[in-house]
Amino acid sequence: MRDVTLTFDNGPDEGVTPAVLDILAREQIAATFFVLGDKLEDRRNRALCERAVGEGHWVGNHTYSHATPLGNLDEPGVAEAEIGRTQALIGELAGKEKLFRPFGGGGVVGTHLLSEAALHYLTANRFTCVLWNVVPRDWEETETWPERAMAMMAHTAWSLVVIHDVPSGAMLHLPRFIDKVRAAGGTFRQDFPPECVPLRSGRAALPMVPFVTPSSGKLAASIGGEDALRNV
């Protein structure tokens, strides 16, 4: 372990996010918050994102409902409803890049992450797609996730960690995790390891096929066939 990027999913939450922001400020760590659109409908939650941006953090899009991985949805208009609607709520808080993290259904990476329609939406609207390589399942291991994370990071030079600013009690152990990382010689940084960013500003940085559920092929054909899924 050398470098660690912290990201927080599924917030903001009035009972958790302020304390997380306090910890990050005290420890001088900049992170990224991948937020849910339905939570941003509450003005108080959006104010937490405003605070986060004001303190140097980035805010990204983690779908509106966080109900079903987009690769498992093929109904018309899903990409606009899940991605576009959330991005409209984020608005100017997006900063220089529109960051998007798909719902993985337990932190799993696979073709269920995106549909071809969702990929088309992300490319057309120049989103940067951010995945992950360390998911310590803090929603289950609410007290022991720091140890689990450290074990997962042991052989990863640059870890992109996903934890959750939700009321599970897990974030009570965030300071302990930070102490462990620093005691092991790790350094926190805000940017993302290249292998976790398959799409940057609408252009493929990695082959996209492993992250997209094939459909009838009509959309793939419309953007240039399977090669476009790799290189769009």
PyRosetta script that sets phi, psi and omega in degrees:
from pyrosetta import init, pose_from_sequence

init()
pose = pose_from_sequence("MRDVTLTFDNGPDEGVTPAVLDILAREQIAATFFVLGDKLEDRRNRALCERAVGEGHWVGNHTYSHATPLGNLDEPGVAEAEIGRTQALIGELAGKEKLFRPFGGGGVVGTHLLSEAALHYLTANRFTCVLWNVVPRDWEETETWPERAMAMMAHTAWSLVVIHDVPSGAMLHLPRFIDKVRAAGGTFRQDFPPECVPLRSGRAALPMVPFVTPSSGKLAASIGGEDALRNV")
pose.set_psi(1, 129.6)
pose.set_omega(1, 176.7)
pose.set_phi(2, -126.6)
pose.set_psi(2, -53.6)
pose.set_omega(2, -177.1)
pose.set_phi(3, -118.3)
pose.set_psi(3, 145.2)
pose.set_omega(3, -179.3)
pose.set_phi(4, -135.5)
pose.set_psi(4, 127.1)
pose.set_omega(4, 173.4)
pose.set_phi(5, -109.4)
pose.set_psi(5, 125.7)
pose.set_omega(5, -179.1)
pose.set_phi(6, -96.5)
pose.set_psi(6, 130.5)
pose.set_omega(6, 173.1)
pose.set_phi(7, -132.1)
pose.set_psi(7, 147.8)
pose.set_omega(7, -177.6)
pose.set_phi(8, -123.3)
pose.set_psi(8, 127.4)
pose.set_omega(8, -178.1)
pose.set_phi(9, -109.9)
pose.set_psi(9, 158.0)
pose.set_omega(9, 166.1)
pose.set_phi(10, 77.8)
pose.set_psi(10, 2.8)
pose.set_omega(10, 175.5)
pose.set_phi(11, -91.6)
pose.set_psi(11, -163.0)
pose.set_omega(11, -0.3)
pose.set_phi(12, -80.9)
pose.set_psi(12, 162.5)
pose.set_omega(12, 179.9)
pose.set_phi(13, -137.2)
pose.set_psi(13, 127.0)
pose.set_omega(13, -176.2)
pose.set_phi(14, -59.7)
pose.set_psi(14, -29.2)
pose.set_omega(14, -176.8)
pose.set_phi(15, -89.1)
pose.set_psi(15, -7.7)
pose.set_omega(15, -174.1)
pose.set_phi(16, -127.3)
pose.set_psi(16, -47.4)
pose.set_omega(16, -172.9)
pose.set_phi(17, -58.8)
pose.set_psi(17, -41.1)
pose.set_omega(17, 178.8)
pose.set_phi(18, -58.3)
pose.set_psi(18, -41.1)
pose.set_omega(18, 179.1)
pose.set_phi(19, -66.8)
pose.set_psi(19, -38.4)
pose.set_omega(19, 176.6)
pose.set_phi(20, -61.5)
pose.set_psi(20, -44.6)
pose.set_omega(20, 178.6)
pose.set_phi(21, -62.6)
pose.set_psi(21, -38.7)
pose.set_omega(21, 177.4)
pose.set_phi(22, -61.1)
pose.set_psi(22, -44.3)
pose.set_omega(22, -179.8)
pose.set_phi(23, -63.3)
pose.set_psi(23, -47.2)
pose.set_omega(23, -179.0)
pose.set_phi(24, -62.8)
pose.set_psi(24, -37.6)
pose.set_omega(24, 178.1)
pose.set_phi(25, -65.4)
pose.set_psi(25, -44.1)
pose.set_omega(25, -179.7)
pose.set_phi(26, -63.5)
pose.set_psi(26, -37.8)
pose.set_omega(26, -177.4)
pose.set_phi(27, -90.3)
pose.set_psi(27, -2.6)
pose.set_omega(27, 178.7)
pose.set_phi(28, 56.9)
pose.set_psi(28, 51.8)
pose.set_omega(28, 178.1)
pose.set_phi(29, -117.6)
pose.set_psi(29, 130.4)
pose.set_omega(29, 174.6)
pose.set_phi(30, -100.0)
pose.set_psi(30, 133.4)
pose.set_omega(30, -174.6)
pose.set_phi(31, -132.0)
pose.set_psi(31, -176.3)
pose.set_omega(31, 174.8)
pose.set_phi(32, -126.1)
pose.set_psi(32, 135.4)
pose.set_omega(32, 178.3)
pose.set_phi(33, -109.5)
pose.set_psi(33, 114.3)
pose.set_omega(33, 176.4)
pose.set_phi(34, -94.5)
pose.set_psi(34, 108.0)
pose.set_omega(34, -165.6)
pose.set_phi(35, -103.3)
pose.set_psi(35, 159.3)
pose.set_omega(35, 177.9)
pose.set_phi(36, -96.5)
pose.set_psi(36, 135.0)
pose.set_omega(36, -178.2)
pose.set_phi(37, -61.7)
pose.set_psi(37, -39.0)
pose.set_omega(37, -177.5)
pose.set_phi(38, -65.2)
pose.set_psi(38, -26.1)
pose.set_omega(38, 176.5)
pose.set_phi(39, -76.0)
pose.set_psi(39, -29.0)
pose.set_omega(39, -179.6)
pose.set_phi(40, -74.9)
pose.set_psi(40, -9.7)
pose.set_omega(40, 174.2)
pose.set_phi(41, -63.4)
pose.set_psi(41, -24.0)
pose.set_omega(41, 176.7)
pose.set_phi(42, -86.5)
pose.set_psi(42, 119.0)
pose.set_omega(42, -175.8)
pose.set_phi(43, -58.1)
pose.set_psi(43, -30.7)
pose.set_omega(43, -180.0)
pose.set_phi(44, -66.9)
pose.set_psi(44, -36.5)
pose.set_omega(44, 178.1)
pose.set_phi(45, -71.1)
pose.set_psi(45, -38.8)
pose.set_omega(45, 177.6)
pose.set_phi(46, -63.6)
pose.set_psi(46, -34.2)
pose.set_omega(46, 177.5)
pose.set_phi(47, -61.1)
pose.set_psi(47, -32.4)
pose.set_omega(47, 176.2)
pose.set_phi(48, -66.1)
pose.set_psi(48, -37.1)
pose.set_omega(48, 175.7)
pose.set_phi(49, -66.9)
pose.set_psi(49, -37.6)
pose.set_omega(49, 176.7)
pose.set_phi(50, -61.7)
pose.set_psi(50, -42.4)
pose.set_omega(50, 177.2)
pose.set_phi(51, -62.1)
pose.set_psi(51, -45.3)
pose.set_omega(51, -179.1)
pose.set_phi(52, -57.6)
pose.set_psi(52, -47.5)
pose.set_omega(52, 179.9)
pose.set_phi(53, -63.7)
pose.set_psi(53, -40.4)
pose.set_omega(53, 178.6)
pose.set_phi(54, -62.7)
pose.set_psi(54, -24.3)
pose.set_omega(54, -179.8)
pose.set_phi(55, -98.6)
pose.set_psi(55, 11.8)
pose.set_omega(55, 172.4)
pose.set_phi(56, 96.3)
pose.set_psi(56, 4.9)
pose.set_omega(56, 178.8)
pose.set_phi(57, -87.9)
pose.set_psi(57, 163.1)
pose.set_omega(57, 175.6)
pose.set_phi(58, -104.2)
pose.set_psi(58, 149.6)
pose.set_omega(58, 177.6)
pose.set_phi(59, -118.9)
pose.set_psi(59, 126.3)
pose.set_omega(59, 179.6)
pose.set_phi(60, -121.5)
pose.set_psi(60, 170.4)
pose.set_omega(60, -174.5)
pose.set_phi(61, -96.0)
pose.set_psi(61, 127.1)
pose.set_omega(61, 179.7)
pose.set_phi(62, -124.5)
pose.set_psi(62, 36.9)
pose.set_omega(62, -176.4)
pose.set_phi(63, 75.0)
pose.set_psi(63, 168.1)
pose.set_omega(63, -178.2)
pose.set_phi(64, -82.6)
pose.set_psi(64, -49.0)
pose.set_omega(64, -170.6)
pose.set_phi(65, -105.1)
pose.set_psi(65, -21.6)
pose.set_omega(65, -178.8)
pose.set_phi(66, 53.0)
pose.set_psi(66, 43.8)
pose.set_omega(66, -175.0)
pose.set_phi(67, -104.6)
pose.set_psi(67, -42.7)
pose.set_omega(67, -176.0)
pose.set_phi(68, -143.2)
pose.set_psi(68, 134.7)
pose.set_omega(68, 175.9)
pose.set_phi(69, -54.1)
pose.set_psi(69, 139.1)
pose.set_omega(69, -173.7)
pose.set_phi(70, -62.8)
pose.set_psi(70, -27.4)
pose.set_omega(70, 178.3)
pose.set_phi(71, -67.5)
pose.set_psi(71, -15.3)
pose.set_omega(71, 178.7)
pose.set_phi(72, -97.3)
pose.set_psi(72, 6.3)
pose.set_omega(72, -178.6)
pose.set_phi(73, -120.9)
pose.set_psi(73, 126.0)
pose.set_omega(73, 178.4)
pose.set_phi(74, -125.0)
pose.set_psi(74, 12.9)
pose.set_omega(74, 178.5)
pose.set_phi(75, -68.8)
pose.set_psi(75, 143.7)
pose.set_omega(75, 177.9)
pose.set_phi(76, -58.9)
pose.set_psi(76, 139.5)
pose.set_omega(76, 174.5)
pose.set_phi(77, 86.1)
pose.set_psi(77, -0.4)
pose.set_omega(77, -177.6)
pose.set_phi(78, -64.3)
pose.set_psi(78, -43.4)
pose.set_omega(78, -178.0)
pose.set_phi(79, -60.7)
pose.set_psi(79, -43.5)
pose.set_omega(79, 178.8)
pose.set_phi(80, -65.2)
pose.set_psi(80, -41.0)
pose.set_omega(80, -177.3)
pose.set_phi(81, -69.1)
pose.set_psi(81, -38.3)
pose.set_omega(81, -175.2)
pose.set_phi(82, -90.1)
pose.set_psi(82, -39.3)
pose.set_omega(82, -177.0)
pose.set_phi(83, -96.9)
pose.set_psi(83, -54.0)
pose.set_omega(83, -176.0)
pose.set_phi(84, -62.4)
pose.set_psi(84, -43.2)
pose.set_omega(84, -179.7)
pose.set_phi(85, -62.5)
pose.set_psi(85, -41.8)
pose.set_omega(85, 179.1)
pose.set_phi(86, -66.8)
pose.set_psi(86, -41.5)
pose.set_omega(86, -179.1)
pose.set_phi(87, -64.3)
pose.set_psi(87, -34.5)
pose.set_omega(87, 176.9)
pose.set_phi(88, -63.9)
pose.set_psi(88, -35.8)
pose.set_omega(88, 178.5)
pose.set_phi(89, -72.6)
pose.set_psi(89, -34.2)
pose.set_omega(89, 176.7)
pose.set_phi(90, -68.5)
pose.set_psi(90, -42.8)
pose.set_omega(90, 175.5)
pose.set_phi(91, 56.0)
pose.set_psi(91, -130.6)
pose.set_omega(91, -174.0)
pose.set_phi(92, -69.9)
pose.set_psi(92, -9.5)
pose.set_omega(92, 178.3)
pose.set_phi(93, -72.1)
pose.set_psi(93, -9.9)
pose.set_omega(93, -177.4)
pose.set_phi(94, -65.5)
pose.set_psi(94, -28.4)
pose.set_omega(94, -179.1)
pose.set_phi(95, 76.5)
pose.set_psi(95, -153.3)
pose.set_omega(95, -172.1)
pose.set_phi(96, -74.3)
pose.set_psi(96, -22.6)
pose.set_omega(96, 178.2)
pose.set_phi(97, -126.6)
pose.set_psi(97, 139.9)
pose.set_omega(97, 172.5)
pose.set_phi(98, -87.3)
pose.set_psi(98, 104.9)
pose.set_omega(98, -175.5)
pose.set_phi(99, -91.5)
pose.set_psi(99, 135.2)
pose.set_omega(99, 178.1)
pose.set_phi(100, -133.0)
pose.set_psi(100, 133.3)
pose.set_omega(100, 173.5)
pose.set_phi(101, -121.6)
pose.set_psi(101, 121.2)
pose.set_omega(101, 177.8)
pose.set_phi(102, -72.2)
pose.set_psi(102, 157.5)
pose.set_omega(102, 174.9)
pose.set_phi(103, -78.5)
pose.set_psi(103, 123.7)
pose.set_omega(103, -175.6)
pose.set_phi(104, -98.1)
pose.set_psi(104, -9.8)
pose.set_omega(104, -178.9)
pose.set_phi(105, 67.6)
pose.set_psi(105, 55.5)
pose.set_omega(105, -179.6)
pose.set_phi(106, 101.0)
pose.set_psi(106, 16.7)
pose.set_omega(106, 176.5)
pose.set_phi(107, 82.1)
pose.set_psi(107, 16.4)
pose.set_omega(107, -179.3)
pose.set_phi(108, -86.6)
pose.set_psi(108, 134.9)
pose.set_omega(108, 175.7)
pose.set_phi(109, -99.8)
pose.set_psi(109, 129.2)
pose.set_omega(109, 179.8)
pose.set_phi(110, -178.8)
pose.set_psi(110, -172.6)
pose.set_omega(110, -175.8)
pose.set_phi(111, -69.2)
pose.set_psi(111, -12.5)
pose.set_omega(111, 178.3)
pose.set_phi(112, -73.0)
pose.set_psi(112, -10.4)
pose.set_omega(112, -174.1)
pose.set_phi(113, -65.6)
pose.set_psi(113, -40.0)
pose.set_omega(113, -174.9)
pose.set_phi(114, -136.3)
pose.set_psi(114, 146.9)
pose.set_omega(114, 165.3)
pose.set_phi(115, -91.1)
pose.set_psi(115, 167.1)
pose.set_omega(115, 175.2)
pose.set_phi(116, -61.9)
pose.set_psi(116, -36.0)
pose.set_omega(116, 178.4)
pose.set_phi(117, -64.5)
pose.set_psi(117, -40.4)
pose.set_omega(117, 178.2)
pose.set_phi(118, -65.8)
pose.set_psi(118, -41.5)
pose.set_omega(118, 177.2)
pose.set_phi(119, -61.3)
pose.set_psi(119, -43.7)
pose.set_omega(119, 178.3)
pose.set_phi(120, -59.9)
pose.set_psi(120, -42.0)
pose.set_omega(120, 179.2)
pose.set_phi(121, -63.3)
pose.set_psi(121, -44.4)
pose.set_omega(121, -179.3)
pose.set_phi(122, -64.1)
pose.set_psi(122, -41.2)
pose.set_omega(122, -180.0)
pose.set_phi(123, -70.2)
pose.set_psi(123, -43.4)
pose.set_omega(123, -178.1)
pose.set_phi(124, -63.6)
pose.set_psi(124, -32.0)
pose.set_omega(124, -177.7)
pose.set_phi(125, -102.8)
pose.set_psi(125, 10.9)
pose.set_omega(125, 171.7)
pose.set_phi(126, 57.7)
pose.set_psi(126, 48.9)
pose.set_omega(126, 175.0)
pose.set_phi(127, -83.7)
pose.set_psi(127, 155.4)
pose.set_omega(127, 168.0)
pose.set_phi(128, -104.2)
pose.set_psi(128, 122.8)
pose.set_omega(128, -177.8)
pose.set_phi(129, -96.4)
pose.set_psi(129, 124.9)
pose.set_omega(129, -175.7)
pose.set_phi(130, -116.8)
pose.set_psi(130, 119.8)
pose.set_omega(130, 177.6)
pose.set_phi(131, -99.5)
pose.set_psi(131, -137.5)
pose.set_omega(131, -172.0)
pose.set_phi(132, -166.4)
pose.set_psi(132, 164.5)
pose.set_omega(132, 171.1)
pose.set_phi(133, -136.1)
pose.set_psi(133, -1.1)
pose.set_omega(133, 175.5)
pose.set_phi(134, -138.5)
pose.set_psi(134, 114.4)
pose.set_omega(134, 176.8)
pose.set_phi(135, -126.8)
pose.set_psi(135, 97.5)
pose.set_omega(135, -175.1)
pose.set_phi(136, -80.8)
pose.set_psi(136, 7.7)
pose.set_omega(136, 176.4)
pose.set_phi(137, 54.7)
pose.set_psi(137, 53.1)
pose.set_omega(137, -178.2)
pose.set_phi(138, -65.1)
pose.set_psi(138, -19.2)
pose.set_omega(138, 177.2)
pose.set_phi(139, -71.4)
pose.set_psi(139, -19.4)
pose.set_omega(139, 175.8)
pose.set_phi(140, -104.2)
pose.set_psi(140, -49.8)
pose.set_omega(140, -179.1)
pose.set_phi(141, -91.9)
pose.set_psi(141, 66.6)
pose.set_omega(141, -168.9)
pose.set_phi(142, -65.8)
pose.set_psi(142, -25.2)
pose.set_omega(142, -179.7)
pose.set_phi(143, -104.6)
pose.set_psi(143, -30.1)
pose.set_omega(143, -173.2)
pose.set_phi(144, -106.0)
pose.set_psi(144, 7.7)
pose.set_omega(144, -179.1)
pose.set_phi(145, -60.6)
pose.set_psi(145, -31.3)
pose.set_omega(145, 178.3)
pose.set_phi(146, -60.4)
pose.set_psi(146, -40.7)
pose.set_omega(146, 178.1)
pose.set_phi(147, -67.6)
pose.set_psi(147, -40.2)
pose.set_omega(147, 178.0)
pose.set_phi(148, -62.3)
pose.set_psi(148, -43.8)
pose.set_omega(148, 179.0)
pose.set_phi(149, -62.0)
pose.set_psi(149, -43.9)
pose.set_omega(149, -179.6)
pose.set_phi(150, -60.9)
pose.set_psi(150, -40.3)
pose.set_omega(150, 178.3)
pose.set_phi(151, -64.6)
pose.set_psi(151, -38.8)
pose.set_omega(151, -179.7)
pose.set_phi(152, -69.7)
pose.set_psi(152, -31.3)
pose.set_omega(152, -176.5)
pose.set_phi(153, -85.5)
pose.set_psi(153, -8.8)
pose.set_omega(153, -170.7)
pose.set_phi(154, -55.6)
pose.set_psi(154, -35.1)
pose.set_omega(154, -176.2)
pose.set_phi(155, -115.0)
pose.set_psi(155, 20.8)
pose.set_omega(155, 179.0)
pose.set_phi(156, -115.2)
pose.set_psi(156, 120.0)
pose.set_omega(156, -176.7)
pose.set_phi(157, -64.9)
pose.set_psi(157, -38.4)
pose.set_omega(157, -178.6)
pose.set_phi(158, -134.1)
pose.set_psi(158, 111.0)
pose.set_omega(158, -175.5)
pose.set_phi(159, -101.8)
pose.set_psi(159, 131.0)
pose.set_omega(159, 171.8)
pose.set_phi(160, -106.7)
pose.set_psi(160, 104.6)
pose.set_omega(160, -170.4)
pose.set_phi(161, -95.3)
pose.set_psi(161, 134.5)
pose.set_omega(161, 174.7)
pose.set_phi(162, -108.9)
pose.set_psi(162, 118.4)
pose.set_omega(162, 169.7)
pose.set_phi(163, -131.2)
pose.set_psi(163, 178.7)
pose.set_omega(163, -166.1)
pose.set_phi(164, -132.2)
pose.set_psi(164, 124.6)
pose.set_omega(164, 176.5)
pose.set_phi(165, -89.4)
pose.set_psi(165, 69.2)
pose.set_omega(165, 179.2)
pose.set_phi(166, -128.8)
pose.set_psi(166, 162.8)
pose.set_omega(166, -172.8)
pose.set_phi(167, -79.5)
pose.set_psi(167, 62.1)
pose.set_omega(167, 175.6)
pose.set_phi(168, -99.7)
pose.set_psi(168, -14.7)
pose.set_omega(168, -173.5)
pose.set_phi(169, 93.9)
pose.set_psi(169, -8.9)
pose.set_omega(169, -176.1)
pose.set_phi(170, -64.3)
pose.set_psi(170, -34.7)
pose.set_omega(170, -175.4)
pose.set_phi(171, -73.5)
pose.set_psi(171, -7.8)
pose.set_omega(171, 171.4)
pose.set_phi(172, -62.8)
pose.set_psi(172, -21.3)
pose.set_omega(172, -176.7)
pose.set_phi(173, -102.1)
pose.set_psi(173, 7.9)
pose.set_omega(173, 177.3)
pose.set_phi(174, -60.1)
pose.set_psi(174, -44.2)
pose.set_omega(174, 178.5)
pose.set_phi(175, -59.3)
pose.set_psi(175, -38.1)
pose.set_omega(175, 179.3)
pose.set_phi(176, -64.5)
pose.set_psi(176, -39.6)
pose.set_omega(176, 177.5)
pose.set_phi(177, -62.6)
pose.set_psi(177, -46.0)
pose.set_omega(177, 179.9)
pose.set_phi(178, -59.9)
pose.set_psi(178, -43.8)
pose.set_omega(178, 178.1)
pose.set_phi(179, -60.6)
pose.set_psi(179, -41.0)
pose.set_omega(179, -179.7)
pose.set_phi(180, -64.4)
pose.set_psi(180, -43.1)
pose.set_omega(180, 179.6)
pose.set_phi(181, -60.7)
pose.set_psi(181, -46.9)
pose.set_omega(181, -177.7)
pose.set_phi(182, -69.3)
pose.set_psi(182, -35.6)
pose.set_omega(182, 178.1)
pose.set_phi(183, -65.8)
pose.set_psi(183, -28.3)
pose.set_omega(183, 178.9)
pose.set_phi(184, -86.6)
pose.set_psi(184, 3.5)
pose.set_omega(184, 178.1)
pose.set_phi(185, 89.8)
pose.set_psi(185, 9.9)
pose.set_omega(185, -179.5)
pose.set_phi(186, -79.2)
pose.set_psi(186, 154.8)
pose.set_omega(186, 178.9)
pose.set_phi(187, -124.4)
pose.set_psi(187, 133.6)
pose.set_omega(187, 178.0)
pose.set_phi(188, -85.7)
pose.set_psi(188, 139.3)
pose.set_omega(188, 176.5)
pose.set_phi(189, -142.1)
pose.set_psi(189, 163.0)
pose.set_omega(189, -173.4)
pose.set_phi(190, -97.9)
pose.set_psi(190, -27.2)
pose.set_omega(190, -176.7)
pose.set_phi(191, -75.4)
pose.set_psi(191, 177.7)
pose.set_omega(191, -171.0)
pose.set_phi(192, -115.2)
pose.set_psi(192, 142.5)
pose.set_omega(192, 175.7)
pose.set_phi(193, -62.3)
pose.set_psi(193, 137.3)
pose.set_omega(193, -175.7)
pose.set_phi(194, -55.2)
pose.set_psi(194, -33.8)
pose.set_omega(194, -178.1)
pose.set_phi(195, -70.4)
pose.set_psi(195, -8.1)
pose.set_omega(195, 177.2)
pose.set_phi(196, -104.2)
pose.set_psi(196, 7.0)
pose.set_omega(196, -177.9)
pose.set_phi(197, -124.8)
pose.set_psi(197, 83.6)
pose.set_omega(197, -177.4)
pose.set_phi(198, -73.5)
pose.set_psi(198, -21.8)
pose.set_omega(198, -178.2)
pose.set_phi(199, -133.5)
pose.set_psi(199, 125.0)
pose.set_omega(199, 179.9)
pose.set_phi(200, -126.1)
pose.set_psi(200, 119.4)
pose.set_omega(200, -179.3)
pose.set_phi(201, 50.3)
pose.set_psi(201, 41.1)
pose.set_omega(201, 175.0)
pose.set_phi(202, 86.0)
pose.set_psi(202, -0.4)
pose.set_omega(202, -179.8)
pose.set_phi(203, -118.5)
pose.set_psi(203, 136.9)
pose.set_omega(203, -177.3)
pose.set_phi(204, -67.5)
pose.set_psi(204, 125.9)
pose.set_omega(204, 174.0)
pose.set_phi(205, -99.7)
pose.set_psi(205, -17.3)
pose.set_omega(205, 177.2)
pose.set_phi(206, -136.7)
pose.set_psi(206, 161.4)
pose.set_omega(206, 172.0)
pose.set_phi(207, -56.1)
pose.set_psi(207, 132.5)
pose.set_omega(207, -176.6)
pose.set_phi(208, -91.0)
pose.set_psi(208, -15.6)
pose.set_omega(208, -176.4)
pose.set_phi(209, -52.3)
pose.set_psi(209, -40.6)
pose.set_omega(209, -178.3)
pose.set_phi(210, -65.6)
pose.set_psi(210, -10.7)
pose.set_omega(210, -174.1)
pose.set_phi(211, -114.9)
pose.set_psi(211, 4.4)
pose.set_omega(211, -171.2)
pose.set_phi(212, -127.0)
pose.set_psi(212, 129.3)
pose.set_omega(212, 175.5)
pose.set_phi(213, -77.4)
pose.set_psi(213, 120.8)
pose.set_omega(213, 178.3)
pose.set_phi(214, -64.0)
pose.set_psi(214, 140.8)
pose.set_omega(214, 176.2)
pose.set_phi(215, -110.2)
pose.set_psi(215, -143.3)
pose.set_omega(215, -179.3)
pose.set_phi(216, -69.6)
pose.set_psi(216, -13.5)
pose.set_omega(216, -177.5)
pose.set_phi(217, 95.3)
pose.set_psi(217, -9.2)
pose.set_omega(217, -177.6)
pose.set_phi(218, -64.0)
pose.set_psi(218, -43.8)
pose.set_omega(218, -179.1)
pose.set_phi(219, -69.0)
pose.set_psi(219, -43.0)
pose.set_omega(219, 178.1)
pose.set_phi(220, -57.1)
pose.set_psi(220, -41.5)
pose.set_omega(220, 178.8)
pose.set_phi(221, -64.9)
pose.set_psi(221, -36.0)
pose.set_omega(221, -176.8)
pose.set_phi(222, -70.0)
pose.set_psi(222, -20.6)
pose.set_omega(222, 178.2)
pose.set_phi(223, -114.7)
pose.set_psi(223, 19.0)
pose.set_omega(223, 170.3)
pose.set_phi(224, 107.9)
pose.set_psi(224, 16.5)
pose.set_omega(224, 175.7)
pose.set_phi(225, 79.5)
pose.set_psi(225, -168.2)
pose.set_omega(225, -174.4)
pose.set_phi(226, -60.6)
pose.set_psi(226, -33.4)
pose.set_omega(226, 178.1)
pose.set_phi(227, -60.3)
pose.set_psi(227, -32.4)
pose.set_omega(227, 179.7)
pose.set_phi(228, -67.7)
pose.set_psi(228, -32.5)
pose.set_omega(228, 176.9)
pose.set_phi(229, -65.3)
pose.set_psi(229, -26.9)
pose.set_omega(229, 178.0)
pose.set_phi(230, -84.3)
pose.set_psi(230, -35.3)
pose.set_omega(230, -165.6)
pose.set_phi(231, -123.1)
pose.set_psi(231, 2.5)
pose.set_omega(231, -175.1)
pose.set_phi(232, -62.9)
pose.dump_pdb("model.pdb")
